[in-house]
Each structure stands twice: as C-alpha cells, then as structure tokens.
C-alpha cells in the first residue's frame, strides 16, 4: 500500500467514526429538543388553563382525573414536573453542547469528503492532503 492509499484509508476510517458519532448523537439531540418543547408547552397549558378559562377549566379537569387531592394541587404538581423536565432537557442539551458539536462534525465530514475526492482524483498533492487531514482532525478531536 502506498502513502496515498494509506491516507485514503485513514480518511475513510475517520469518516466512519464521524458517521457513528452522528448516528448516536443526532437522535439524542432531537430527543432533548422534543422533550423540552413538549414539556414546556404542557407546563404552560396546565398553568395558563385555570388563569384564562377560570373555574370551567378546573371543573373540566375534575371530571378527567382524580388523584385524591384537590385538582388545583394536581395541576400545579403536573405543571411543576413538566417544567422541571423541560429545564433538565435544556440543561443537558447545553451542557453537552450537542448543537454546536453536531454542526462542527457535519462540517468536518464535508471537508473530509472533499479531501478524499481531491486525493482520489489527484487534485491535491500528498503533503498538502496530509496537512489538511491533520488540521481537520483537530476540529473534531472529541469524535472517537
């Protein structure tokens, strides 16, 4: 195997790692966002319902659920749980910085794909390709 083929194999292997990273983290990213939106909307609906509709909302809720506690307490408890769920989902999303990491990984994958194509077609010399490959790896050092 010559040096060009070796570099092409390294690029393909890294693109495989990138693909696995995205397969694992994109669904997780979507789940956090979905949970945050739905839980936040439900918390808002549970707190806004009595305020906007008044006793009609509370009377309707009494007919649907019965927890053995006053309905206003049940509504407050559910709204609190949904609100906490939304805050936790947002916190995990921000703490793990998934949005920017996924964008950075996607961008780097596109660069690696272009590098692979240029190297395969002989549009770039080996030394420059190796330099670019090394540069791209530093952009996604968290992908293993």
Protein Blocks (a to p, Z undefined) as FASTA:
>chain_A
ZZklmmmmmmmmmmmmmmmmmmmmmmmmmmmmmmmmmmmmmmmmmmmmmmmnommlmmmm
mmmpcghiafklmmmmmmmmmmmmmmmmmmmmmmnommmmmmmmmmmmmmmmmmmmmmmn
opacfklmmmmmmmmmmmmmmbZZ
